[in-house]
Amino acid sequence: MISLEEARGRILEALTPTTAETVPLPEAWNRVLARPVPARLTQPPADVSAMDGYAMRAAEATEGARLKLIGAAPAGHPFAGEVGPGQAVRIFTGGFVPAGADGILLQEDAEETAGTVLVKEAVKPNRWIRRRGLDFAEGEELLPAGRRLTARDVGLAAAANHPWVTVHRKPRIGILATGDEIALPGEPIPPGGIVSSNAHALAAVIRAAGGDPIVLPIAPDDRDAIAAAAASARSCDMLVTTGGASVGEHDLVQKALGPEGFALDFWKIAMRPGKPLIWGRLGRTPVLGLPGNPVSALVCAVQFLLPSVAMLSGLPAAPPATLLVRAGAPLPENDRRFDHLRASLGTDRDGRPVATPFPVQDSSMLKTLARAEALILRPPHAPAAPEGAEVEAISLGQLGI
């Protein structure tokens, strides 16, 4: 068995980002930029007013002064003239500050009468004026390549006058569940069988990571059927299998793919749950073989599939983010396998995060996993830890799954 860290490193080293494609900006959310986004204009394009009021020469705008109104500058309709001595221009938020003016008198500090405006509070130079280029300048790089676009980023790209952006193509991930005993939800369940949850759960994980899941029909425990199903996914950027990864008589993934040219990199890792994990390549297609146990498959997905989809999407290789928490219960000494304890999340009286492991950690219990908010990480040979000890955990909510 190899360590969790070595397994993840070997997987990510073997992956390269997908090619680039250009998409309309409304479809760019959550995509990863393949090229940087520069500003195609300067924002704001001129000095603009930050408030409704009057533009004037600050030196003349002393308390009690009365200035002549010579025009207006609403947003989108600049005043064409210049503010001279003793003059003012009615201005609104976003309106271009006219030439000659260097201050804004707020409308609540003014009194307009018969074409004049009375200054009720002195105006400070440059007050309430947003200078040209305050936000960004033409040619400035606003968003770097390798950034996953947020809604805020999409707004920035729009303001910079980009109707299209160049992003990495969404990775296509084939999902192949295997086993005579499983049926998809809603289908007839074979005698002695169960409903398969893995394909749907893994598809959701892939979508959360920004990938495009392709759920293949279930393959029975038959070498030819597994090989044929895997062959149909050769155009995918990765094939994920679930089930058939162990050493039993019916664990046929390696046996079925071997004659098709499957090159095994490693098999079995020192982690719990999730020991029987396969990594290799079928021709040009990377293959990640997950256990059939639903909890094991999802924990492996957190540690290996999420980072893989992110890497394929154009993001830097990185393990799942962790946070420091207080243990909500005593933790026993760990053995040689990296353990993942399903846990709830809360806070102590000082507002510090507390992760409390569920009392039963059986890897068959999907209900427990669904209710879990975190995975407490217990490295190999970690000593016993008392309640309140500081430990590392992965927040499942922060991962979006």
N, C-alpha and C positions, 0 to 999 in steps of 0.2 A: 504494500500500500504506500502511496505517496501522500504528502501533506496537502491540505486544502490550498494553502498558498501556492505551492508548486503547481498543483493542478490548474488553478485559475491562471497563473502566469503562462503556462504552456498553451492553454486555450487562447488567451488573448494575443499572444505572440504570433499565433498562426492565422490571425484574422486581419483583413485589410478593409478599409471603408468602401462602401458602394460608390459607383460612379455618380457624377453630378447630373442634375436636371434643372431646368428653369420652370418655376411654377408661379402662377398669379399670386399676388400678395395675400388675398383672402384665404388661400390654401396653405400659407407658410407657417402657421402656428405649430409649434412643437417640432418643426423640422430643423435640421442642423445645417448651418451655412457651409457651403463648399467654397464660396468666395466671399471676401469682405464686402460690406455695404458702405460705400462712401457717400458723403452728402453731395447731392447734385445741385444744391443751391445754398444760400446763406439764410439762416433763420435767427431772429426776424430779418427780413430783407432791408429794413431801414429802422431808424429810431422810432419806436412806437410808444403810445401812451399806455400805462398800466391801469389807468382808471378813467372814469368819466369826469370831465371837467373842462378846463380852459388852458390852452397853450399860450404862453407869454414870455416876455423877458423877465427873468427872476429879479434882476436888479431893480426893476420898476414896480414889481409886485409886492409892495410894502402894505402893511395893514392900513386900510382906509383909502387906498388908491382906487381910482375909477378909470377903466380902460375901455377903449372903443372896440366893439365887436366888428370884425371885418369878414367873417365867413365861418365855415364849419368844416370839420375833418372827420366824418364818420369812417369806420372801418370799411375799406374797399373803395373809398372816394377821397383821395388825398386832396388837400388844399393846394391850389396851384401857385399861390402867391407867397409873399414873405411877410413875416410879422415885424413891423417897424416899431419905432418908439411910440408908446402910449396905445398900443394895439393888442388885441387878443383874438384867438380863434377858438370857437367852440369845438371840443374834441371828445371822442368817445374811445372806450377801451379797444385797443388794437389799431386805432387810427394813427397814420404817419404824423410824427411831430413836424410841423411846417418849418421851413427855413427861418432863422432869426429867433426862434423860441428855444429856451433852455430850461423851462420849468413848467409844471402842471399845477394849476390851482384846482383842488377838488371841488366838485359841484356843491357839496354841502358846506364849503367854506366860501361860497360866492353868492352874490345876489344880482340877478340880471334884470335890468330895467331899461326899456326904450333904447335898445341897441348898445347898451353899455353894461359892463360887469363891475361890481364893487368887490374889492378884495377884502375879505373879513379876517383872513389869517395869512401872514406873510409866506411867500413861496421860497423854498430853498432851491438853489441851482441843481439841476439834474434829478430832482426828486420826482418819483413816479414815471420815470422814463426808462424803458427797456432799450438798451443800445443795440444797434445793428450787430448781428452775429453773437448776441448774448448766449443763445442756445448752441449753435454750431455754425461753422463756416464752410463754404463750398470747397470740396476736395478733402475735407476731414474724414478719416475713417471712423465711422460710428459704431459698426458692429463687425467684430472679427470673424474670420473663418473658424469653424469648429464650435460655434456658439449655438446652443439650442434656443430657438426663438420663443420668447414669451409674448403674451399679448402686448406688453409694453414695448417690446422690440418691434413688433409689427407696426405699432403706432408710430414709432420713431422712423422706421423705413418709409412709411407713407408720408410723413412730414418731410422727409428728405427727397421726395418725388420719385420713389421707386414703385412702379406698378407690378414689377416682377422681381424675384430674387432667385439666385442659384443655390440650390441645396443638394445634399446627398439624397439619392433615391432611397425610399423606405426599404429596409432589408426585407426580403421575402423569406419567411421561415416556415418550412414544412413541418407539420406535426403528425407523427405516425404512432398511434396507440396499437399495441399488439396483445393478443391473447384470445384463446377460445372462450374464456369465461366472461368477457365484457361485452356490453351493448351500450350504444349511445342513449342519452336520456330520451324517453318516449318510445324507444324501440322495444320489441319483445326481448325479455331477459332469458337467456338460455338456462336449462336446468343446472343448478349449482352455480349460476353466474351472478354477476353484480353489474351495476350501472357504472360506466366509465366517467369519471369526473376530470381526469387529467387533461384531455384534449382541450376542453373548454377553459379550464383554469390556466393552462399554459398559453392559450390564445389570448386570454385577458392580460397575462403578464407581458406578452410580446407587444400587445397594443399599448400598454402602459409605458413601455420602453421606447415607443415610436416605431415599432416594426409592423409588418403586414403579415399576419398569420394565415397559413393555408392548412386547414384541417383535412387530412386525408382519411379515406375510409379505414375502418379498423381492419387490421391484418390478423388473420387467425394464426395459430401456432403451426405454421407451415413454412418451410424454408423458401419455397418458390413464391408463395404469396407475399412474404416479407420482402424478398428481393425485388419482386415486380413493383410493389408499392414504393420502395425506396428509389427504384429507377425512375418512377414518375416525378420524383422531387429533385432530379439532377439539375434542373434549371433554377432551383432555389439557392439563396445565399447561404443557407444552413438547413440541415435536416435534424430535427429533434425527434428521437424515438422515446417511447415510454413503455416500460415492461420488457421482459426478456433480456435483462442486462446482467442477471446473476449467473449462477453455475448449475442451476437445476436442469433436469432433462428437457423441460419445455422452454428454457431460456435460449432462444434461437437467433437473436439479433446478430451476434458476431458470426455464428455458423452460417447464417443465410447470406450475409454481406461479404464474407471472405472470398467466395468464388467469383464475386462481381468486382473484385479489385479493391476491397476495403483494406486500408492501411491503418492498423491500430497504433495509436501513440501511447495511451495508457489505459488502464482499467483498474478500478478499485481505489478509493481514497479513504484516508483515515478521518472520517467525519461521521457524525450521528445526528439525525438520520441521513441516509444517503450514501452508504458505502459502495454499492455496485454502480459506478458511473463509468461510462465508456466515452472516450474521445479519440477520434480518428478522422480519416478522410476517404470518401468514396469518389474516386476520380478527383475532380476539382471541388466537390461539395463537402464542406466540413460536416461531421456527424457528431452530435452530442446525444449519447444514450443515457437517459434518465431511468431511475428505478420505477417500477410499476406502482409501488406503494404511494398513495396520493400525497401524504404528508412529506415523505422523502423527496418526491418529485418536485414539490413546491419549494422546499428548503433548498434543494439543489438549484432550482430556478433562480432563487434570490442570489445565491453565491456565484453562479456561473452563467445562467442564461441572460439575466438582466445586464451584466457587464458586457456580454458578447453582443447583444443587440445594440447597446450603446456604442461599442467599438465599431461595428459594421455601419452604424449611422453616421460615423465621422467624429465621435467624441473621443477624448483621450481615454486610454485604458485605465480603469480604476476599480477597486473593490467597492462594495456597497458602503455608504457612509455610516459611521457608527456614532453613538453618543455615550457619555458617561452617565450611569444611573446608580442609584442605591439599590441594593438587593432587598426586596420586600420580605424575604424569608431566608433562613440559612441555606447555603448551597453545599452539597456534598463534594468530596474530593472527586476529581475527574480521572478517567483512565487515559489511554493513549489516543483516543479519537476526539477530534474537535466537536464539541457538543453544542446544540442549539436548543435552548429551553424556551418553549412557548410561554409567554408571560403577558399579563395585563400591565398597563402603564398608569401611573398616578403621580401625585406629588406629596412630599412630607410637609410638616408644619412650616418649614422654612422655604417652601416653594421649589425644592429640588426634585428632579424626576426620580420616581421609584418604579422599578420593574419587579413584579411579583410572579414567580413561576407558578403555573397551574400544578396542583398536587399530583395529577396523573399525566405522564408525558408519553404515553403510548403513541407510536408513530402511525397508527391506523386511524386516529381520531381527528377527522376533518372538522367536526364541530368545535373542538378545542382550538384548532388552527384558525378557523374563521373568527373566533372570539379573541384570539391573541392580537395584541397591539404591538408586540415587540418580540424579538428573539434575543434572549440572553446568551452571550457568547462565552463558552467555557473552553479555553485552549487545552491542548493535551497536557495531562498531568497537573492541571490547575489544583492548588490546595483547597481544602475546605474553606468556605468564606462565611462569616457570621452575617446575620441580618444587619443591614445598614452598610455593609462593605460596598466599596465602589467597584463596579464592574462595567464592562462594555456591552452594548446592546445595539441591535438594528431596529429602527422604528419602521414597521411595515407601512404605516400611514404615510410617512415621508417618501417612501418608494412608490406610492400611488397604487399599491396592490392590496 
